[in-house]
Amino acid sequence: MKIFAVNGSPNMKKGMTHILLDNFLEGARDAGAEVETVFLQKKKINYCIGCFTCWVKTPGVCIHKDDMAELLDKVREADCLVIGTPLYVDGMTAQTKTFLDRIIPLSDPHFELVDGHYRHPRRSGEKPTDVVLASVCGFYERDNFDGLIDHMERICRNMQVRFVGAVVRPSSYIFTLEEILADPVREIKEAARRAGRELVETGELSERVLDDVARDYLPRDAFLKGSNEFWDRCIKAGKFLAL
Ligand SMILES: Cc1cc2nc3c(=O)[nH]c(=O)nc-3n(C[C@H](O)[C@H](O)[C@H](O)COP(=O)(O)O)c2cc1C
């Protein structure tokens, strides 16, 4: 399986998205996948300007001359696209959405009926067939991801690709507490690696492995107290101390 992963976190290697995605992809690599990751923040990706040049004048080729051409080639060659993004204001980051908007050259403008909806078919031979979401968020409750997951499912139906599942980790800054919470952090990373292996070996992500990645380890009141003390320390220091 050929996996192309994008990381839409502006914090790139310092971020919690990277920790989740990196472990997930390590598991996939261990199971034999060929994996490539790109940090969107490092790439020049202009906004889609809605001109439809890629549909009517230069089929499959965008009017912008930027890094998206190279990324589209990687998407085209992959069996599975992994979208890594932190949760920002209940959705994906702007970097991630800009990347996804720029994927429309892969579709053909004509409409066809699919499961009761008119959709644009993908240009012939265009991969990928599968999409996975990998996301982290700062809040405690897992249901903070509901809006993002629903959006990704709809994007996949729109793009006519299979949404395999969402590997999500709430309370993302637990990754920075390795000194005091060594076992939970190790278990979360292990679960993420297991999820990556599962994807390659079975083509699926089981509920069990996704639950293990998202598992609560801190009692709610400890999260509240610890988080508020952390922000007080940050305010005192005048900088965000988790990165
Ligand atoms: C602009 C912004 C918006 C955010 N919105 C949410 C949110 O709606 N819900 C949430 O749980 N966390 C939210 N967060 C917290 C991030 O999801 C969290 O800090 C995450 O670890 C960021 O990923 P990174 O470490 O890879 O940068 C937000 C953070 C930022 C900077």
The ligand as an SDF file (V2000), in Angstrom:
LIG
                    3D

 31 33  0  0  0  0  0  0  0  0999 V2000
   -6.6510   28.7210   16.4240 C   0  0  0  0  0  0  0  0  0  0  0  0
   -6.8580   27.5010   17.2810 C   0  0  0  0  0  0  0  0  0  0  0  0
   -8.1140   26.9570   17.3770 C   0  0  0  0  0  0  0  0  0  0  0  0
   -8.3340   25.8250   18.1630 C   0  0  0  0  0  0  0  0  0  0  0  0
   -9.6050   25.3140   18.2740 N   0  0  0  0  0  0  0  0  0  0  0  0
   -9.8180   24.2160   19.0230 C   0  0  0  0  0  0  0  0  0  0  0  0
  -11.1290   23.6680   19.1540 C   0  0  0  0  0  0  0  0  0  0  0  0
  -12.1020   24.1620   18.5840 O   0  0  0  0  0  0  0  0  0  0  0  0
  -11.3070   22.5810   19.9500 N   0  0  0  0  0  0  0  0  0  0  0  0
  -10.2580   21.9860   20.6070 C   0  0  0  0  0  0  0  0  0  0  0  0
  -10.4580   21.0060   21.3140 O   0  0  0  0  0  0  0  0  0  0  0  0
   -8.9850   22.4730   20.4840 N   0  0  0  0  0  0  0  0  0  0  0  0
   -8.7600   23.5660   19.7090 C   0  0  0  0  0  0  0  0  0  0  0  0
   -7.4830   24.0710   19.5890 N   0  0  0  0  0  0  0  0  0  0  0  0
   -6.3620   23.3690   20.2600 C   0  0  0  0  0  0  0  0  0  0  0  0
   -5.5650   22.5150   19.2620 C   0  0  0  0  0  0  0  0  0  0  0  0
   -6.3590   21.5260   18.6540 O   0  0  0  0  0  0  0  0  0  0  0  0
   -4.3930   21.8730   20.0030 C   0  0  0  0  0  0  0  0  0  0  0  0
   -3.5980   22.9170   20.5180 O   0  0  0  0  0  0  0  0  0  0  0  0
   -3.5680   20.9490   19.1320 C   0  0  0  0  0  0  0  0  0  0  0  0
   -2.6370   20.2770   19.9380 O   0  0  0  0  0  0  0  0  0  0  0  0
   -2.8340   21.7150   18.0390 C   0  0  0  0  0  0  0  0  0  0  0  0
   -2.1210   20.8280   17.2300 O   0  0  0  0  0  0  0  0  0  0  0  0
   -0.5240   20.9340   17.1100 P   0  0  0  0  0  0  0  0  0  0  0  0
   -0.0060   20.6320   18.4800 O   0  0  0  0  0  0  0  0  0  0  0  0
   -0.1470   19.9450   16.0790 O   0  0  0  0  0  0  0  0  0  0  0  0
   -0.2130   22.3410   16.7070 O   0  0  0  0  0  0  0  0  0  0  0  0
   -7.2460   25.2200   18.8350 C   0  0  0  0  0  0  0  0  0  0  0  0
   -5.9680   25.7750   18.7090 C   0  0  0  0  0  0  0  0  0  0  0  0
   -5.7670   26.8990   17.9440 C   0  0  0  0  0  0  0  0  0  0  0  0
   -4.3660   27.4940   17.8380 C   0  0  0  0  0  0  0  0  0  0  0  0
  1  2  1  0
  2  3  1  0
  2 30  2  0
  3  4  2  0
  4  5  1  0
  4 28  1  0
  5  6  2  0
  6  7  1  0
  6 13  1  0
  7  8  2  0
  7  9  1  0
  9 10  1  0
 10 11  2  0
 10 12  1  0
 12 13  2  0
 13 14  1  0
 14 15  1  0
 14 28  1  0
 15 16  1  0
 16 17  1  0
 16 18  1  0
 18 19  1  0
 18 20  1  0
 20 21  1  0
 20 22  1  0
 22 23  1  0
 23 24  1  0
 24 25  2  0
 24 26  1  0
 24 27  1  0
 28 29  2  0
 29 30  1  0
 30 31  1  0
M  END
$$$$
